[in-house]
Amino acid sequence: MVFSSVPFLFFFLPVALTVYLLPWNRWRNATLLPLSLTFYAWGGPESVGILVISILVNYLFGMGFSVTKGLSSGADRSLSPVSVGGPDLHASRAQKLLLATGIIFNVGFLFYYKYVNFLVENINILTRWLGAQPIALGKLYAPAGISFFTFHALSYLIDLYHGHAEPIKNPLYLANYISFFPKLLAGPIIQYHDARKDLVTRSVTIDSFLSGIERFILGLGKKVLLANPLATVADRIFLIPADELAFNVAWLGVIVYSLQIFFDFAGYSDMAIGLARMLGFELPENFNYPYIAQSVRDFWRRWHISLSRWLRDYLYIPFGGNRCSMPRQYFNLITVFLVCGLWHGASWNFIVWGLWYGVFLVLERAGFAARLSSAARPLRHMYTLLVVVVGWVFFRSDTLAHALSYLKSMAGGGAGAGGRYGLGMFLNNEVVLCLLVGLLCSLPSQTWKEAATRLIPSLGVRGPGEQLLSLSSIYVAFLASLFLLSCMSLAGGTHKAFIYFKF
């Protein structure tokens, strides 16, 4: 099920909130699990079994940690204070074996559904070249959100091993952590030691509920009113043979896609955070205006923050992080971003996309960042945007050959100059408006708040109380209009799936 759809907005969500928030409902965890499974089953009932298997197996691994640490008897200490330190240096051999087995299971689960076809395709290229019989394998389809719920399961096991949390005795808590429907399909990724308290004890206040509604509407507007119209243009341009693109059309396509993917994914994250607040949970922020970044490192501190943090805490730091030699740090960065690319999809394009960022992060670590810091701010910004935009070409293209041909057209080497694909085919009033609004909304919200506070006095509202009241009234009217326009757009049949659902 998709957040930005009529069935979700006008059927599932009202029913879910009503049932969950009933004053006499003392079993909200028991209520939440069937709601999450129903949400997941809506788009493909066959995937529910895979999700349930992941939950049950990881629960058993957790119980295994309880046994090896001598916690199988006694009170459930899943919420007792724990020290958030480094690895357990005195972990028993059984605990290490248990963690290794759990990682192999989860990564193997993910690999089977998401990467086996890619591996076989590349092996068959080699076997055909050698004249051998290719491997016959039917198409395997990855369950929606498998990359996300696998990373949540891994977070649970790794946190148990390192002593950041205690094993959960009640399987309902783990089931809700892994399957929580606001974050199930596309995050944000919340690490287990951050989520464990909300899983058992939480409350829904008027303030949190209203804050959740506000955040959800803002995300819905980003997705429906900005990302969807921009997606239509990006899809049309990227379907054109890349060598037939004119220089300006190629650049229009990647700029439109850069805004589309940001408002699509940031919109989903806003909606997920808003839904979680309505239910009493707090999900981590996932974006912090990434297109104002001043370096590639700064970009990854602002883009898909929860994934960056997961990779840092569970991969980069265990590899040695910054505590090892510089060559080893470079190797760690390249490896982490290779994994980052593969996590997004089984394709050479994603591998190149991940390595692209890994190389620039190594260059910045090797001294380029120091030189960059002395450059003018606009130059730093242009450098970062160029790296990011070129990276999106690999991310969006279906094949590596198409990406390279597209980049050639962006450099002016295409054959489309004066051809049949001109800017006029793709630009209209709606697209131009979306581009302008998208560029403006990529700026920090503080800019808009300062503009609003300067605007209100100019309209004749003088006192601080009157200003606050006017700002509140205008903002509520804005949110109501945003929701109405989004619903009208959805009713018009302009639905598009979220980009990150396929990951």
C-alpha positions, 0 to 999 in steps of 0.5 A: 500500500502507498501512503499517497493513495486514496485507499490509504488516505481514506480507508486504511489510515482512518480505520487504523488510527481509530482502532489504535487510539480508542481510549479503552485500547490497552493492547496497542502493541497487539493492535499495531502488528495486524495493522502493519501486516495488513498494510504490507499484505495489501500490495502482495500477500505472498511477501508476508510469509517472508517478513514473518519468517524474518521476524521469527528467526531473528527472535530465536537468534535473540533468545540465543543471545539471552541463553549465552549471556545467562539471561534465559531465566529471570525478569525481562530486562529488555528495557533495563539501562544498558551501556552504549559502548563498544564491542563486548571484548569478552563475548563468548565463542558461542555469542560470536558464532551466534552473531555470525550465523544471524548475519549470514542468515539475514544477508543470505535472505537478502542476497537470495531474493535480491541478488541471485538473478544479477549474479546468475546473469553475469555468470551466464555472460562468462559461460557463453563466452567460454561456450558452456551451457548457461545456468537456467533460473527463473526470475526471483522477485524481491519482497517490497522493503526487504533491504529495509527490514533486513537492516532493522533485523541486523541492527537488533542482533548487532546491538545485542552482541555489543551490549547496546540492548538486551534480548526481547522476551516478548516476540510482539515487540520485535515484530513491531520493530521490524514490521512497523508500517510507517517505516516498513517499505522505505525507512527511515532506518531506526537502530534498535537501541534507539527504538526499544523504549518506544516499543513498550512504553509510549504515549500519544499527546495532542501536540505529537498527534498534531505535529504528526498531521502537519509532517504528513501533509507536508510530505504528501505535498512534496510527493504528489504536487512536486515529485509526481509531475517532475517524474513524468518529465524525467521518465520521458527524457530518460526513455529517449536514446541517450545519444539522441539527446541535445545538451540542454535536454540532457541537463534538464532531464537530470536536474528534474530527476535530482529534484524528483528523487529528493522530494519523492524520498524526503516526502515519504520520510516526512509522511513516515515520521508524521504517521509514527508521531500520530501513533506515539513513536519518534522516527529519526530525521532522514534529510537535512537539505542535502542540495545546500551541501558544501562537499560530498561528505557534507552531502552524505551527512544530509542525504538518507541520514538514517542509512548513512548512520547505519553504515557508519555504526555497523560497517565503517566503525567495525572495519576500523573507522578512523582509528587505522592507517590512512590507506585502510581508511580509504579502503573502508570508505570504498568498501562501505560505499560499494555496499551502499550501492549494492544495497540500493539494487542489483545492477552495475549502475548501482555499483558504479554509483556507490564507487563514485561516491567512495572515490570522492570521499577518499579524495576529500579525506586525502586532502582535497577537503582542506583545499576545498574549504578555502574556496568560495562558497559558491564554488564548493556548492557547484562542485558538490552539485556536479558530483551529485548530479552526475551520480544521479545519471548512474542511479536513474539509467537502466544500464551502464551503457545508457548512463555513459551515453547520457553523460556524453550528451550532457558534455555536448557530445550527443547527436540531438542538437537541432533534432526532434527532441527540444526543450519545448516538448518537456516544459510547460507551465506546470513543470516550470512551476514545479522546478521553481518551487522545488528549487526554493523548497530545497532551501532551509525552512528557516529562510521561509520563517524569516520571510514570513515574519517580515511579511506579516508586519508589512500587512498591518499586523503589529503586535507580537500576539497578532503576528503569531495568530496570523502566522498560525492561521495562514499556516493552517490554511496553507496545510489545508490547501496543500492536503486538498490539492494533493487529494485532488491530484490523486483523484485525477489518477496521477499516482506514481509509486515511491522510488525507494519502494524497489529497494 
